Amino acid sequence: MKKLILGIAIISSAFVFGQKDAKDVNAQLQASNKAAMDAYQAKNYAVAAPKFLEVYNLMKTSGQDDKIYMYYAGLSYALANNVDESIKIYTDLINSGYTGVQTQYTAKDVKTGEVTPLNKGIWEGLKNTKSKDYTDFKTEQTKSVEPDLYETLSTLLLNAKKNDEALALIEKGLAKFPDNAKLKEYQGSALYATGNTDKFLTNLKEQLAKNPNDATNWYNLGVLQAKTPATETDAIASFQKAIELAGTNTALLNNSYQNLVYTSLGDDAKAVESINALRKSDPDKATTLIEARKERFNKALPYAEKWHQTNPENMDAITTLREIYVITKNQAKAAEMKAKEAALQAKQPK
């Protein structure tokens, strides 16, 4: 699952709310806005979120339904790990059709030379009167945040294990934004989480056709292929591709090498059971199975060594490598791994 990464535009403390019917309401708006902004800048998201909602509700009471403050509240709740509240706000925003598109009005202050954001009314007044204090009057449409709403809510729902809801939302989002790479990626995660592995496999292949350099998707494809004996060779190729593209992603390298080892070894417990069952009744066939088992261990050996190199203090990697050395008759290396096991166990708290 992708880590949730959010951002928020800094709200100026000089933000103009517009003419209010009552001074006390305006004063409360200004105070709540400042409290929300200060809390956010201090990374106190749990305080910022309800303050942004307070600003939204106060403005709505005065006739201004500016949902940007709901959006800021949703971001802050997410950053505060209050998933339920964040999900609720993002759901309301999407259902309301909110896009976040606004017109920004700016002009250059002649004295300071700085570009200044202005209230629409003030901007129009200054421009129409040809004020000598400001020049370069410009308007600009802000970018829609609607794709971000779908992306973030999808992540929140997946993290909350609400996989069916996530999948429904993602499909709704893809109907509007069919080329959204993040939603396509999250769709794969949702399909896998809901157990729909056939569609997940199709999704992965579609993603890799568009971006063949995505190491994570190659790894995920390998995991699915490794589940079926008929596609184990394909799985090994996919894990190798993931390693080739992983770069410095040690976690992905570790997982890929680990899966290469296990895929190469196959179901070793079942193989040993079959060998033992045939030792007396059909010793020749048992010998054939023993040789096949040794071949699998020889095949897994270089992957196990890479796994250990990638994560030298991983007990599973050390133990697996020791067992492989035993089967492949490398007693010196087996003893070395046994010593590493003991050293690592000694470090563990008792």
C-alpha positions in Angstrom: 0.0 0.0 0.0 1.2 3.4 -0.9 1.9 5.7 2.1 -0.6 8.6 2.3 1.2 11.9 1.5 -0.8 15.0 1.7 -0.2 18.7 1.4 -2.1 21.9 2.0 -1.8 25.4 0.7 -0.8 28.0 3.3 -3.7 30.3 4.0 -2.8 33.9 4.4 -3.7 35.4 7.8 -4.9 38.4 5.9 -7.5 36.4 4.0 -10.6 38.6 3.4 -13.9 36.9 4.2 -16.0 39.7 2.7 -18.6 41.9 4.2 -20.4 40.4 7.2 -23.7 41.3 8.9 -22.2 41.3 12.3 -18.8 42.3 13.5 -18.6 39.6 16.1 -19.1 36.9 13.5 -16.4 38.4 11.4 -14.1 38.6 14.4 -14.8 34.9 15.2 -14.1 34.0 11.6 -10.7 35.7 11.6 -9.8 34.1 15.0 -10.8 30.6 13.9 -9.0 31.0 10.6 -5.8 32.1 12.4 -6.1 29.3 14.9 -6.5 26.7 12.1 -3.6 28.1 10.1 -1.3 28.3 13.2 -2.1 24.8 14.2 -1.5 23.4 10.8 1.8 25.2 10.4 2.8 23.8 13.8 1.8 20.3 12.5 -0.9 20.1 15.2 -3.3 18.6 12.7 -5.8 17.3 15.4 -6.4 20.9 16.4 -6.3 22.3 12.9 -9.0 20.0 11.5 -12.0 21.0 13.7 -10.9 24.7 13.4 -11.1 24.5 9.6 -14.5 23.0 9.9 -15.5 25.8 12.3 -14.4 28.4 9.7 -16.5 26.5 7.0 -19.6 26.4 9.2 -19.3 30.1 10.2 -18.9 31.2 6.6 -21.9 29.0 5.6 -24.0 30.6 8.2 -23.2 34.0 6.7 -24.1 32.8 3.2 -20.7 31.7 1.9 -20.6 27.9 1.2 -16.8 27.7 0.6 -15.9 24.1 0.7 -12.2 24.7 0.5 -12.3 24.7 4.3 -13.9 21.3 4.4 -11.1 20.2 2.1 -8.5 21.6 4.5 -10.3 19.9 7.4 -10.2 16.5 5.6 -6.5 16.9 4.8 -5.8 17.7 8.5 -7.9 14.9 9.8 -6.0 12.5 7.5 -2.6 13.8 8.7 -3.8 13.4 12.3 -4.7 9.8 11.5 -8.3 10.4 12.3 -9.3 8.2 9.4 -13.1 8.0 10.1 -13.6 11.8 10.1 -11.4 12.2 7.1 -13.3 9.5 5.2 -16.6 11.3 6.1 -15.4 14.7 4.8 -13.9 13.4 1.6 -17.0 11.4 0.9 -19.2 14.5 1.4 -16.9 16.5 -0.8 -17.0 14.0 -3.7 -20.7 13.5 -3.4 -21.2 17.3 -3.5 -19.3 17.6 -6.8 -16.6 19.8 -5.2 -13.6 20.4 -7.5 -11.8 23.2 -5.7 -11.5 25.3 -8.8 -11.3 29.0 -7.9 -10.4 32.2 -9.6 -7.4 33.9 -8.0 -7.0 37.7 -8.4 -3.5 39.2 -8.2 -1.8 42.5 -8.8 1.8 43.7 -8.3 2.3 46.2 -5.5 4.3 49.1 -7.0 6.0 50.0 -3.7 7.2 46.5 -2.9 7.3 44.9 -6.3 5.5 41.8 -4.8 2.6 40.1 -6.5 -0.4 40.3 -4.0 -3.5 38.2 -3.9 -6.6 40.3 -3.7 -10.3 40.0 -3.0 -12.3 40.1 -6.3 -14.1 43.3 -5.4 -11.0 45.1 -4.4 -9.1 43.8 -7.5 -11.9 45.0 -9.8 -12.1 48.4 -8.0 -8.3 49.0 -8.3 -8.2 47.9 -11.9 -11.3 50.0 -12.9 -10.0 53.1 -11.2 -6.5 52.5 -12.8 -4.8 52.7 -9.4 -1.2 53.9 -9.5 -0.4 51.6 -6.5 -0.9 48.4 -8.4 0.0 47.0 -11.8 -0.1 43.7 -13.7 -3.7 42.8 -12.8 -4.1 39.1 -13.5 -6.6 36.3 -12.9 -5.8 32.6 -12.8 -7.9 29.4 -12.4 -6.7 27.1 -9.7 -6.2 23.4 -10.6 -9.0 21.0 -9.8 -8.5 18.9 -6.7 -11.2 16.4 -7.7 -8.6 13.7 -8.7 -6.8 14.2 -5.4 -10.1 13.7 -3.6 -10.6 10.3 -5.2 -6.9 9.3 -4.7 -6.8 10.2 -1.1 -10.2 8.7 -0.2 -9.2 5.5 -1.9 -6.1 5.3 0.1 -7.9 6.0 3.4 -10.5 3.3 2.6 -7.8 0.8 1.7 -5.9 1.6 4.9 -9.1 1.2 6.9 -9.6 -2.3 5.2 -12.9 -1.0 3.7 -11.9 -2.7 0.5 -15.3 -3.1 -1.2 -16.0 0.6 -0.6 -12.6 1.5 -1.9 -13.1 -0.6 -5.1 -16.5 1.0 -5.8 -15.0 4.5 -5.3 -12.0 3.8 -7.4 -14.2 2.5 -10.3 -16.3 5.7 -10.0 -13.1 7.8 -10.1 -11.7 5.9 -13.1 -15.0 6.6 -15.0 -14.2 10.3 -14.6 -10.4 10.1 -14.8 -9.6 7.0 -16.9 -5.9 7.8 -17.3 -5.3 8.4 -13.6 -2.2 6.3 -12.8 -2.7 6.3 -9.0 -6.3 5.2 -9.2 -5.3 2.3 -11.6 -2.7 1.3 -9.1 -5.1 1.5 -6.2 -7.6 -0.5 -8.2 -5.1 -3.3 -8.3 -4.6 -3.2 -4.5 -8.4 -3.1 -4.0 -9.0 -6.1 -6.3 -6.3 -8.1 -4.6 -7.6 -7.2 -1.1 -11.2 -8.3 -2.1 -9.8 -11.6 -3.4 -10.5 -10.9 -7.1 -7.1 -12.1 -8.2 -8.1 -12.7 -11.8 -9.0 -9.0 -12.3 -6.0 -8.0 -10.3 -3.7 -10.0 -12.6 -5.3 -8.3 -15.6 -4.9 -4.9 -14.0 -1.2 -5.5 -13.3 -0.6 -6.5 -16.9 -2.3 -3.4 -18.1 -0.2 -1.3 -15.8 3.0 -2.9 -16.9 2.1 -2.5 -20.5 1.8 1.3 -19.8 4.8 1.4 -17.5 7.2 -1.6 -17.9 9.7 0.0 -15.4 7.4 -0.3 -12.4 9.3 -2.6 -10.0 6.5 -2.9 -7.5 4.1 -4.1 -10.2 6.6 -6.7 -11.4 6.9 -8.0 -7.9 3.2 -8.1 -7.4 2.8 -10.0 -10.7 5.4 -12.5 -9.5 3.5 -13.1 -6.3 0.4 -14.0 -8.2 2.2 -16.2 -10.7 4.0 -18.0 -7.9 0.7 -19.2 -6.6 0.2 -21.5 -9.6 2.8 -24.3 -10.4 2.2 -23.8 -14.1 3.4 -20.1 -14.0 6.3 -20.5 -11.5 8.8 -19.9 -14.3 7.0 -16.7 -15.1 7.1 -15.8 -11.5 10.9 -16.1 -11.3 11.2 -13.9 -14.4 8.9 -11.3 -12.8 10.8 -11.3 -9.5 14.1 -10.9 -11.4 12.6 -8.0 -13.3 11.5 -6.4 -10.0 15.1 -6.7 -8.7 16.5 -5.2 -11.9 14.3 -2.2 -11.5 14.3 -1.9 -7.7 17.4 0.3 -7.4 18.0 1.2 -3.8 14.6 -0.1 -2.6 16.0 -2.6 -0.1 12.6 -3.7 1.1 11.6 -4.6 -2.4 14.9 -6.3 -3.1 14.6 -8.3 0.1 11.1 -9.4 -0.7 11.9 -10.3 -4.3 14.9 -12.4 -3.3 12.9 -14.1 -0.6 10.2 -15.0 -3.0 12.7 -16.2 -5.6 14.0 -18.6 -3.0 10.6 -20.0 -2.0 9.4 -20.2 -5.6 12.5 -22.1 -6.6 12.2 -24.5 -3.7 8.5 -25.1 -4.2 6.5 -27.1 -1.6 9.5 -28.7 0.0 7.5 -30.3 2.8 5.3 -32.1 0.3 8.4 -33.2 -1.7 10.0 -34.7 1.5 6.7 -36.4 2.3 6.6 -38.0 -1.2 10.2 -39.1 -0.9 9.7 -40.8 2.4 6.5 -42.5 1.2 8.4 -44.0 -1.8 11.7 -45.1 -0.1 10.5 -48.6 0.5 7.9 -49.2 -2.2 9.7 -47.5 -5.1 13.3 -46.6 -4.2 14.2 -45.7 -7.8 11.4 -43.1 -8.0 12.4 -41.9 -4.5 16.0 -41.4 -5.8 14.6 -39.4 -8.8 12.7 -37.2 -6.4 15.7 -36.7 -4.2 17.8 -35.6 -7.2 15.0 -33.2 -8.3 14.9 -31.8 -4.8 18.7 -31.2 -4.8 18.4 -29.5 -8.2 15.8 -27.1 -6.8 18.0 -26.3 -3.8 20.9 -25.6 -6.1 18.7 -23.3 -8.1 17.6 -21.5 -5.0 21.1 -21.1 -3.6 22.2 -17.9 -5.4 18.9 -16.2 -4.6 19.3 -17.1 -0.9 22.8 -15.7 -0.9 21.5 -12.5 -2.4 18.7 -12.4 0.1 21.2 -12.7 2.9 23.4 -10.0 1.4 20.5 -7.7 1.1 19.4 -8.2 4.7 22.3 -9.8 6.6 20.4 -9.8 10.0 17.3 -11.4 8.7 16.9 -14.7 10.7 14.7 -16.3 8.0 17.3 -15.6 5.4 20.1 -17.0 7.5 18.2 -20.2 8.5 17.0 -20.8 4.9 20.5 -20.3 3.6 21.9 -22.7 6.3 19.4 -25.4 5.3 20.2 -25.0 1.6 24.0 -25.3 2.3 23.2 -28.6 4.2 21.3 -30.0 1.3 23.9 -28.9 -1.2 26.7 -30.5 0.9 28.5 -27.3 1.8 29.2 -28.0 5.4 31.6 -25.1 5.9 29.1 -22.6 4.8 26.3 -24.3 6.8 28.5 -24.0 9.9 29.1 -20.3 9.1 25.3 -19.7 8.9 24.7 -21.7 12.1 27.2 -19.4 13.9 25.4 -16.3 12.5 22.1 -17.7 13.8 23.6 -18.1 17.3 25.1 -14.6 17.2 21.8 -13.1 16.1 19.8 -15.0 18.7 22.2 -13.7 21.4 21.3 -10.2 20.4 17.6 -10.8 21.0 16.1 -9.5 24.2 15.3 -12.2 26.7 
